[in-house]
Amino acid sequence: MSAALAAIAFSISSTVRSETDRVSTAADGLRASYLASGAVERGIQHMMWGPDYRNPDGSARFWEPNLPRMNLRFPSGEAVVEMIPESSKLNINVASADDLYRLALALTDDPARSREIADAIVEWRSPGGTGAPAALSLVAGQTFPPRHASFEEIEELLLVRGVTPELFYGNFVADTEGRLYARGGLRDAVSVWGLNAYFDVNTATPALLEALGVSVDGIAQIVQRRALRPFRDLGELNQLGISAPRLYVGGNYIWTLRATARLNTSTRAPSDVVRTSSATVKLLDRRQNYQMPVHVLRYYDDAWSQLALAPPGPGAPAQ
């Protein structure tokens, strides 16, 4: 009898602990979600304040267009807000097939697959189609045909034949020495808000730079230089001897703010619970919209970010 009672007590105790941990994790997840949403709102505020508030040395107190991210600290945790210029990406709805092919080739190193992806995107967005079979644009198991209309959200690319989650979101890849690094995906280089003529040299991704015809050495010089300080004008780019007629400096007016929030534990150490939120905003003319110079175009939760992942350890296989 005592053994049976002990077994019952152990079972109840184990169940209670499991349920308590589950509830605690759910509560932490909710708190982290609110923290991420608050970080996005704080980032929008910093964008609104940016032009008006300066430090004594003249630098931006809150934000300036060349700031790639904001590190925000709150009493309950920390958040990193990535500032992603959408208007310096390739516009998926008007980009030429050649631009799409070169971009896909820069990300996949597979000419046949890159041509398949470029043709499928053109077929998907063309109002009357290109005359290619509908199966050209269908992913495995998909039962509906291409919509033959403009992409409304960039996530629609996941429905296009040849576009995998790894290609869309980015992945960890290994260099020649076996070291892993994060490589961006299609969503970092294309947008429904992007342009098609000129691209900001300070924010264009390496894959997009390659698609625009910049040499490998030129890309390395650009990335190294802008990591130290941003380009202020095209003269600084020309001094490097880089020929890139489709690059310019500045001009970004549509941005995505992607916040990755992590709670603090009772010991003030970072928690394993991470949540993300994101908003796409448009900067308005401050002379006409001084009270609210930022217009929110899109707001969504659970925006994938590689900052939510711990980087793989040395020698770990590429994911």
SULRA-V608118 format. One record per pair of residues at least 24 apart in sequence whose ideal C-beta (glycine too) atoms are under 7 Angstrom apart, sorted by sequence separation. I is the first residue (numbers start at 0). GAP is how many residues later the second one is. D is the distance in Angstrom with one decimal. If there is no record, write none. Layout:
i=<I I>
gap=<GAP GAP>
d=<D D>
This chain:
i=<45 124 136 201 217 255 256 276 96 124 135 277 124 253 254 275 276 42 275 201 213 253 91 156 201 252 275 41 200 213 252 92 211 275 38 153 211 273 123 153 200 153 42 153 34 120 152 38 119 151 34 39 119 150 34 38 119 35 116 34 30 115 116 257 259 115 116 200 198 200 201 257 259 197 198 199 200 259 112 196 197 199 202 197 199 199 199 92 92 91 107 106 192 91 106 106 102 91 89 91 92 88 89 90 91 106 88 94 105 88 93 90 89 90 102 105 85 88 90 102 105 86 89 85 86 85 86 102 101 87 87 98 84 87 87 84 89 181 179 168 65 169 179 179 171 173 172 171 171 170 65 87 86 86 84 86 85 85 84 85 83 82 83 82 83 80 81 80 78 79 78 78 76 77 64 76 76 64 75 76 75 85 43 42 42 39 39 38 38 35 81 35 35 34 79 34 31 31 31 30 27 43 50 39 43 39 35 39 35 36 31 35 31 32 27 31 28 27 47 28 47 46 24 43 32>
gap=<24 24 24 24 24 24 24 24 25 25 25 25 26 26 26 26 26 27 27 28 28 28 29 29 29 29 29 30 30 30 30 32 32 32 33 33 34 34 36 36 36 37 38 38 39 39 39 40 40 40 41 41 41 41 42 42 42 43 43 44 45 45 45 45 45 46 46 46 47 47 47 47 47 48 48 48 48 48 49 49 49 49 49 50 50 51 52 57 58 59 59 60 61 62 78 79 86 98 99 99 99 100 100 100 100 100 101 101 101 102 102 103 104 104 104 104 105 105 105 105 105 106 106 107 107 108 108 108 109 111 112 112 115 115 116 118 118 124 132 135 136 136 136 138 140 144 145 146 147 148 164 164 165 166 167 167 168 169 170 170 171 172 172 174 174 176 176 178 180 180 181 182 184 184 185 185 186 187 187 187 188 194 213 214 216 217 219 220 222 223 223 224 225 226 227 228 229 230 231 232 235 235 235 237 237 238 239 239 240 240 241 241 242 242 243 243 244 245 245 246 246 247 248 250 268>
d=<6.4 6.9 5.2 5.3 4.2 4.7 6.7 5.2 5.2 5.7 6.5 3.4 6.2 6.8 5.7 6.1 6.4 5.7 4.8 4.6 6.6 5.1 6.9 6.0 5.6 6.3 5.2 5.8 5.2 5.2 4.8 5.8 6.4 6.0 5.3 5.6 5.1 4.7 5.6 6.5 5.8 5.9 4.2 5.7 6.4 5.8 6.7 3.5 4.9 6.7 6.2 6.9 4.5 5.4 5.3 5.4 5.9 6.3 6.9 6.1 6.6 6.6 4.1 5.2 4.9 4.7 6.1 4.4 6.1 6.9 6.7 5.5 4.3 5.7 5.9 6.5 6.0 5.3 5.7 6.9 6.9 6.6 6.8 4.5 6.4 6.4 5.7 4.5 5.7 5.1 6.6 6.2 4.6 6.5 6.8 6.6 5.8 4.6 6.0 6.7 6.3 5.8 4.8 6.7 6.1 5.2 5.6 5.8 4.2 4.0 4.9 4.0 5.4 6.0 6.2 4.0 4.5 3.8 4.8 6.4 5.4 6.1 6.9 4.1 6.2 6.1 5.8 4.0 4.0 5.1 3.8 6.1 6.2 4.8 5.8 4.7 6.3 5.0 5.2 5.4 5.6 6.4 6.4 5.9 6.0 4.7 5.5 5.5 4.7 6.0 3.9 5.4 4.9 5.6 3.8 4.5 4.3 6.4 5.6 5.6 6.5 6.0 4.2 6.3 6.3 5.5 4.5 4.7 5.1 5.1 6.6 4.2 6.0 5.7 6.4 5.6 4.1 5.9 6.0 4.9 6.3 6.3 6.6 4.4 6.7 5.3 4.8 3.8 5.7 4.6 6.8 6.9 3.8 4.0 5.5 6.7 5.2 6.9 5.2 6.0 5.8 6.8 6.8 5.0 6.2 6.8 4.8 5.0 5.5 4.7 5.0 4.0 6.5 4.4 6.5 3.9 5.7 4.3 5.8 6.3 5.5 5.7 6.8 5.6 6.6>
